Amino acid sequence: MDEVTVKGLHRIKVKDDRGNPDEERLEIRFRKLRIPPPIGKQKKFPALTLTVIHAQERGTPKRRKKIEWKLFPDLPVQSRRDAIKKIEWYSLRSKIEVLHKILKSGCKAEDSKLRTAERLVNLIAVFCIVGASSG
């Protein structure tokens, strides 16, 4: 992606190794790629057209790893704004992982063995309300 020009900058909030908040600027590059299937599968499967989004922090931080994300969405990315939206979604992944861990390990949501999606949605909604009010 080094040969692709920077399409813009985007600011994100991060925390260093000590939990101190900081704000960093990411250089954003993106381009479309056509990825063929493996040689033995080319008659069965079509090539995929994906966009690579490369978000890289400028400079080197002192108290954490440098941010460098390579995303491969199959959603359209035609502009800097589209790329930033995908980057913002990706930046939420750590919060989503924590929520899943809480639901699985702390709340034992899987142990409920509910048989319908509607009931599971209702249970998770209750867990979210209880979790928010106890925090």
One Martini backbone bead per residue (centre of mass of N, CA, C, O) as a GRO file, in nm:
protein
  135
    1MET     BB    1   0.050   0.067  -0.003
    2ASP     BB    2   0.281   0.278  -0.053
    3GLU     BB    3   0.183   0.361  -0.358
    4VAL     BB    4  -0.052   0.482  -0.219
    5THR     BB    5  -0.222   0.749  -0.167
    6VAL     BB    6  -0.318   0.973   0.048
    7LYS     BB    7  -0.668   1.043   0.126
    8GLY     BB    8  -0.622   1.100   0.443
    9LEU     BB    9  -0.730   1.203   0.766
   10HIS     BB   10  -0.764   1.062   1.110
   11ARG     BB   11  -0.910   1.089   1.422
   12ILE     BB   12  -0.822   0.922   1.732
   13LYS     BB   13  -0.891   0.752   2.027
   14VAL     BB   14  -0.652   0.665   2.282
   15LYS     BB   15  -0.452   0.437   2.480
   16ASP     BB   16  -0.214   0.374   2.678
   17ASP     BB   17  -0.052   0.150   2.886
   18ARG     BB   18  -0.178   0.342   3.137
   19GLY     BB   19  -0.467   0.476   3.023
   20ASN     BB   20  -0.404   0.723   2.869
   21PRO     BB   21  -0.521   0.966   2.688
   22ASP     BB   22  -0.541   1.006   2.324
   23GLU     BB   23  -0.451   1.158   2.004
   24GLU     BB   24  -0.464   1.044   1.665
   25ARG     BB   25  -0.323   1.016   1.339
   26LEU     BB   26  -0.443   0.886   1.034
   27GLU     BB   27  -0.355   0.731   0.754
   28ILE     BB   28  -0.536   0.708   0.440
   29ARG     BB   29  -0.583   0.411   0.248
   30PHE     BB   30  -0.717   0.300  -0.080
   31ARG     BB   31  -0.813  -0.011  -0.262
   32LYS     BB   32  -0.868  -0.222  -0.516
   33LEU     BB   33  -0.917  -0.585  -0.527
   34ARG     BB   34  -0.842  -0.883  -0.707
   35ILE     BB   35  -0.932  -1.215  -0.595
   36PRO     BB   36  -0.847  -1.515  -0.660
   37PRO     BB   37  -0.888  -1.824  -0.653
   38PRO     BB   38  -0.776  -2.104  -0.621
   39ILE     BB   39  -0.671  -2.299  -0.868
   40GLY     BB   40  -0.868  -2.553  -0.792
   41LYS     BB   41  -1.138  -2.327  -0.770
   42GLN     BB   42  -1.200  -2.151  -1.037
   43LYS     BB   43  -1.465  -2.304  -1.145
   44LYS     BB   44  -1.646  -2.253  -0.873
   45PHE     BB   45  -1.513  -1.963  -0.816
   46PRO     BB   46  -1.501  -1.640  -0.784
   47ALA     BB   47  -1.381  -1.350  -0.777
   48LEU     BB   48  -1.275  -1.100  -0.556
   49THR     BB   49  -1.390  -0.773  -0.460
   50LEU     BB   50  -1.184  -0.557  -0.278
   51THR     BB   51  -1.107  -0.339  -0.012
   52VAL     BB   52  -0.830  -0.166   0.092
   53ILE     BB   53  -0.758  -0.055   0.423
   54HIS     BB   54  -0.512   0.187   0.531
   55ALA     BB   55  -0.422   0.249   0.873
   56GLN     BB   56  -0.176   0.494   0.981
   57GLU     BB   57   0.034   0.607   1.201
   58ARG     BB   58   0.194   0.881   1.291
   59GLY     BB   59   0.458   0.788   1.401
   60THR     BB   60   0.593   0.708   1.738
   61PRO     BB   61   0.501   0.579   2.014
   62LYS     BB   62   0.592   0.537   2.357
   63ARG     BB   63   0.328   0.357   2.518
   64ARG     BB   64   0.278   0.197   2.235
   65LYS     BB   65   0.156   0.067   1.971
   66LYS     BB   66   0.138   0.101   1.654
   67ILE     BB   67  -0.095   0.196   1.426
   68GLU     BB   68  -0.203  -0.083   1.201
   69TRP     BB   69  -0.450  -0.112   0.957
   70LYS     BB   70  -0.603  -0.393   0.772
   71LEU     BB   71  -0.876  -0.375   0.562
   72PHE     BB   72  -1.148  -0.611   0.410
   73PRO     BB   73  -1.403  -0.505   0.275
   74ASP     BB   74  -1.725  -0.580   0.099
   75LEU     BB   75  -1.775  -0.290   0.102
   76PRO     BB   76  -1.808   0.012  -0.011
   77VAL     BB   77  -1.522   0.225  -0.127
   78GLN     BB   78  -1.519   0.569  -0.260
   79SER     BB   79  -1.423   0.725   0.006
   80ARG     BB   80  -1.309   0.871   0.279
   81ARG     BB   81  -1.574   0.843   0.436
   82ASP     BB   82  -1.606   0.536   0.397
   83ALA     BB   83  -1.339   0.458   0.535
   84ILE     BB   84  -1.396   0.585   0.813
   85LYS     BB   85  -1.640   0.416   0.882
   86LYS     BB   86  -1.485   0.144   0.891
   87ILE     BB   87  -1.280   0.232   1.106
   88GLU     BB   88  -1.485   0.290   1.330
   89TRP     BB   89  -1.593   0.008   1.350
   90TYR     BB   90  -1.320  -0.128   1.419
   91SER     BB   91  -1.261   0.044   1.684
   92LEU     BB   92  -1.503  -0.125   1.845
   93ARG     BB   93  -1.401  -0.421   1.895
   94SER     BB   94  -1.310  -0.418   2.196
   95LYS     BB   95  -1.594  -0.363   2.312
   96ILE     BB   96  -1.728  -0.613   2.190
   97GLU     BB   97  -1.545  -0.824   2.325
   98VAL     BB   98  -1.625  -0.750   2.614
   99LEU     BB   99  -1.924  -0.806   2.588
  100HIS     BB  100  -1.898  -1.107   2.514
  101LYS     BB  101  -1.750  -1.190   2.771
  102ILE     BB  102  -1.971  -1.108   2.967
  103LEU     BB  103  -2.201  -1.282   2.847
  104LYS     BB  104  -2.048  -1.559   2.867
  105SER     BB  105  -1.898  -1.550   3.154
  106GLY     BB  106  -2.068  -1.372   3.351
  107CYS     BB  107  -2.380  -1.442   3.245
  108LYS     BB  108  -2.423  -1.711   3.090
  109ALA     BB  109  -2.598  -1.703   2.817
  110GLU     BB  110  -2.562  -1.997   2.700
  111ASP     BB  111  -2.703  -2.150   2.948
  112SER     BB  112  -3.007  -2.080   2.874
  113LYS     BB  113  -3.110  -2.225   2.609
  114LEU     BB  114  -3.246  -2.070   2.397
  115ARG     BB  115  -3.476  -2.114   2.105
  116THR     BB  116  -3.489  -1.802   2.040
  117ALA     BB  117  -3.400  -1.497   1.930
  118GLU     BB  118  -3.599  -1.325   2.093
  119ARG     BB  119  -3.515  -1.430   2.375
  120LEU     BB  120  -3.216  -1.355   2.354
  121VAL     BB  121  -3.254  -1.055   2.313
  122ASN     BB  122  -3.398  -1.005   2.584
  123LEU     BB  123  -3.170  -1.105   2.766
  124ILE     BB  124  -2.950  -0.910   2.667
  125ALA     BB  125  -3.103  -0.654   2.741
  126VAL     BB  126  -3.103  -0.707   3.044
  127PHE     BB  127  -2.795  -0.726   3.079
  128CYS     BB  128  -2.738  -0.434   2.980
  129ILE     BB  129  -2.900  -0.287   3.197
  130VAL     BB  130  -2.761  -0.406   3.444
  131GLY     BB  131  -2.472  -0.327   3.363
  132ALA     BB  132  -2.521  -0.016   3.345
  133SER     BB  133  -2.635   0.016   3.648
  134SER     BB  134  -2.362  -0.117   3.791
  135GLY     BB  135  -2.121   0.084   3.666
   0.00000   0.00000   0.00000
